[in-house]
Amino acid sequence: MFDMMESAKADANQNKGDVHMSLGKVIRKYRKIRNLTQEEMAGRLGVTAPAVNKWENENSYPDITLLAPIARLLGISLDTLLSFREELTAEEITGMIREADQKLKNEPYEEVLQWAKKKLEEYPNCEELILNFAVIFDAQRLVREIPKEAEYDDYFCSLYTRVLNSADETIRIRAADALVGFYMRKKQYDMAEKYLEYFSIQNPERKRKQAQIYAETDRIEEAYKAYEELLFSDFQRASMELHGMYMLAIQDDDKKRAHMLVEKQRELAKCFEMGKYYEVSSGLDLAVLEKDADTVIDIMEQILSCVEQIGSFRKAPLYEHMKFKEVEEDFIVEMKKNLLKSFRDEESYGFLKDDERWQRLVKQ
């Protein structure tokens, strides 16, 4: 057991210097360590000396059936022979991306692409490197003249497809996004829709890109509906985010900022055509907190007067292609009853108990 551990350590230490070495360089390095000539190595493997010379000069590669015999002859593992390493560090990936960018500024596109292909052969399982190289080189075709650039279509699509089933969701989505964009540029919208399926149904980008495809394929009603659904969701999301910021301002005792955020809530509801109920109701909590009796009662009266309009956004021009469930009369009645009940709550509104306007309002 001790010998096996020591052997593994020795192999790992040897391999540390080989992680960036090509197959040819690894063969040359360990052939010399073993004090073998090219002729001797060739003789033991049953090949010619010129064949070994070509391997070491990277003019050709050994047949796959020779890889295990070569590794045994050189006294190394297959991983060492192939300089295999499943993962690169983030710093190494960033360094390669920067190197690619720099090369693309100063060298011919085809030459730099060949360099990138060799890197991907060295690290065939590094999904982040595969994806970033694909994006960089694919994007270059959009901003500069590349001779016969259409000939690269299949290659870049193959790179994106390789990482579509990555365990990393970010990589999957970026690859799918690139394929959607690629096929939209080609006006192959059926293929673009196919790759949209890799987006989560909750991802708004899926619906946004679907809307673009609808528009490009003259499905105008469907495009409008998709965009309107996105807007409606955006209101809900932005409203929750503003409320979260408002709660932070209250926690920080920053009343000025709290008032600003309440006003933003009102403007948001107005901009998204949500109706008067949503415009007025956002200020109630802050008025109660400040024990501003007149403002509290004003807002209460406005809320009660426009409860019937709580679903007015259903008829707003902004959402005319969406279908909403009708608000039932019983729901409105129940909601008004619950509002009045909450307005009578002494813990929240006890400071109003001597106010005649409040007394009249809660007796409704």
N, C-alpha and C positions, 0 to 999 in steps of 0.2 A: 504493500500500500504506500509506504514512504517513497519507494522508487517511482511509482506512478505519479504521485503528487509532485515530486521534484521534476519529472519529465514534463508534466503539464506546465509547471512554472517556467521551465527553460524554454518551452515552445512559445509561451505567451510573451516572454521577454524578447525572444528572437523576433516575434511578429510585430512588436512595438515599432520597429524601424521600417516595417514594410507596408504600413497602412495606406501610404500614398504611392506605392511602387507598382509598376505595370508587371504583367505576367513575365515578360521577357527579362526585365531587370531582376525579378526574384530568381528566375532560373539561373541567370549569370552569377548572381551573388552567391547562391548556395552551391553551384557547381565549383566555384573557386574555393569556397570554404572546404569542400570535400576534396580539393586538389585533383579535380578531374579536368582533362582537356575536352574540347568539344567532340573530338574523335572518339575518346573513351566513352563519353556519355552516349554518343550516337550508337556505338557498338553494343552497349549494354541494353539499349532500348530497341535495337533492330531498325534504326533509321540512319540516314546519311548525316555526315558532319555538316554539309550545307544547310540541311533542315534545321539543325540545332542553332546554327548561325542566324538563320532567318527568324527563329523564335526570339533569340536574344536581341536582335535588332528591330523587332516588332514589325517585320515584313510579312509574317504569317503566324498562325497559332498552332499549337499541337492539336492533333486529333483528340476528341474528348476521351477516347478509350485509353489514351496515353497519360492522362492526368494523374491517375493513381500510381502507375509505375514510376513516373517522374518524381512524385512526392516521396515514394519509398526510397528511390535511388538517392535523393538529396537529403533524406532523413528529416523531412518536415511534414506537417499535416497539410491536407488539401486546403484548409483555410489559409494557412500561411502562403502556400503556393499561389493561391488566387487573390491574396491580399484582402480576403473577405472580412468585412465588418458590417454588421447589419445597420448600425446607427452611426451617424456623424454628429458631432456636437453642434449646438446652435451657432457657435462662433465659427466653426469650420464651414457650415452651410452658408452663413453670411459672407464669409471670405470668398467662397467660390462664386456667389452671386455678384459680389463687387468686381471680382476678376472678370466675369463674363461681361458685365456692363462696360468695364474699361476696355476690354478687347473689342467689343462691338463699336466703340468710338474710333478705334485706330486700325482695325484689321478688317479684311473682307468677311462678309457675313458667312459664306460657306466654310471658310477656314475656321472661324470661331465655332460654328455649329459642329464641325468635326471634332474639335477640342471638347466641346460639351458632351458629345456622344461618347467619347472615351471615358469621361468622368462618370457618366451614367452606367457604363459597362463595369467600372470599378466598384460602384455602389448601387447595384441594381435594385436593392430593397429600400433605399432611402427615399421614401415617398415625398418628403418635403423638397428634396433636391430635384426630383423628377418634375414635380408640379411647378416649382419656381423657374426652372430652366425652360419648361414648356411655355409658361406665361411670358417670360422675357423674350424668347426668340419668336414666339408667335406674334407678340405685340410689335416687334420690330418691322414685321411685314406690313403693318398698317401705317407706319410713319416714314418709311424709306423705300426706295426702289430696290427690289430684290429680283434679280434675273430668275425667271421661271419659278416665281414664288408659289404658284399653285401646286407645284410638284411636292411641296412640303406638307400639304394638307393632311394626308394619311398619317404621316409620321407624328405630327403634333396631336392629332386626334387619338392616336394609339397611346401616347404618353398620358393624356388626360384620362383615357379609359382605364389605364393601368392602376390608377389611384382612386377610381370611383368607389371601390369597396373598402377603402381605408377604414381602420378602426377610429381614426381621428375625424370627427364630424366636420371640423373646419376645412380639412383637406378635401373631403368628399364634396362639400358644398362649393368650394372654389373650383374644383374640377368640373362639376356639373354646370356651374355658372359659365365657365369658359366654353364648354360645349354648346350651351344654349346660345351664347353670343356668336360662336362660330357659325352655327347653322342658321341663325337669323341673318347674318351677313350674306350667307349663301342663298337666302330666301327659301330654305328647306324647313318650313315651319313645323311640319309633322315630326321631324327629327328633334327640333328645338323643344317641342312639347314633351317628347319622350324623356328628355333629360331633366325637364322640370320636375319629374316624379321623384328625383333624388332629393328635392327640397322638402323639408317638413311641411305638412299642411298648415302649421301655425306660423310658418315663416312668411312675413308680408312680401318678401322679394319674390316668392313664387307667384303670388297673385299679381304683383306689379308687372312681372315679365309676361305672365299669361295675358294681361290686358294689352300689352304691346303687341303680342302675337295676334290677339283678336283684331286689333286695329289694322295691322298689316294685312290681314286676310279678310278685310271688309265685314267682320262680324261686329258692327258698330254698337248695337244694343248691348251685346255681351261685354264689350270693352268699357262702355259707360258704367254698366252695373259693377264690374270688377273694380273700377277706380272709385266709385261711390262707396262700395263696401270698405275699401281701404281708408277713405276719408272718415267714414263713420267710426272705424276702429281707431284711427289716429286721434279723433276727438277723445275717445274714452281713455286711451293711453296718455295723452297729453294732460287730460284733466286729473288723472291719478298722480301724475308726476308733479303737477303744480300743487296739488293737495299735500303731497309728501314734503315739498319745499316749504309750504305754508306751516306745516306741523313743526318743521325744524326752526322756522322763524319764531314761532310761539315758544318753543323749548328754549330758544336763545334770548327770549324776551325782547325781540326786535320787532316792535309794533309797526314801525314805518315799512319794513320789508313785508310784514304780514298784510298790510293794507294794499301794497303794490301787487302782491300775489293774488289777493281777492279780486282786485280790479282786472288782472290778467285772466282770471277764471271767467269773469263776466264777458270780457272781450272775446275770449275763446268760444263761449257758448253762442255769442252773437255771430261771430265769423262763420261758425259751422252750422248756423241756422237751427239750433237746437230748441229754440222757443224761449218765451219769457220766463217760464218756471225755472229753467236752468240758469238763466241770467241773474235772477234776483236771489235765489236760494243760497248762493255761495257766501254771501256776506253775513248770514245770520250768526254763525258761530263766533266770529270776531266781535260783532256788536254785543253779544251776550257776555263775552269775556271782558269787554270794557264797560259792561253794565250801562250801556247807552240806551236808555229806555225808549226814547223816541224812535231811534233807528231800528231797534229790535221790533217794536210794534209795527212800524212801517213795513218792514220786510215780512213779518207774519201776515199782515193784511194782503200784501201783494202775492205771497205764496198761496194763500187760501183763494184769492180771486182768480188765479190762473191754474189751479189744479186741473181743471177740465182741459187745459191746453198742454198737459204734460206730454202728450203724443203728437204735438203739432209738427215736429220734425218729419213725421211720416208724409206730410204733404208739401214739404219744402222743395223748391226747384232743384236744390243741390242733390237730392236723393230720389229724383223722379223715376229712375229706372229700378229702384229697389222695391221689394215687396215686404211690407211689415204686417205683423198680426195686429188686428184692430184692438184698441183699448176698450174693454167692456165697461158698461156703466157701473156695474157692481164694484169693479176695481176702483173707479173714481170715488164712489161713495165711501168705500172702506178706507181709502187713502186719506180722504178729508177727515174722517172720524179719527184716524190714528194721529194725524197732524194736530188736531185740536187736543187730543189726549196728551201728546208730548208737550204742547204749549202750556198745559196746566201743571206740568211737573214742577213742584216747589224747589227741588234741589237745583234745577237749572234756572228757573224763572221766578224764584221766591222774591227777588228784589223788585218785582213788578206788582206785588200783591195789593199795593195801595193805589195803583194806577187805574183810573176809571176806563181808559181805552182798552187796557188788557182785560179787565173784568168783563166788559161788554163782548170782547172778541171770544173769550174762552167759554161764554155761556151759549154760544151758537149751537 
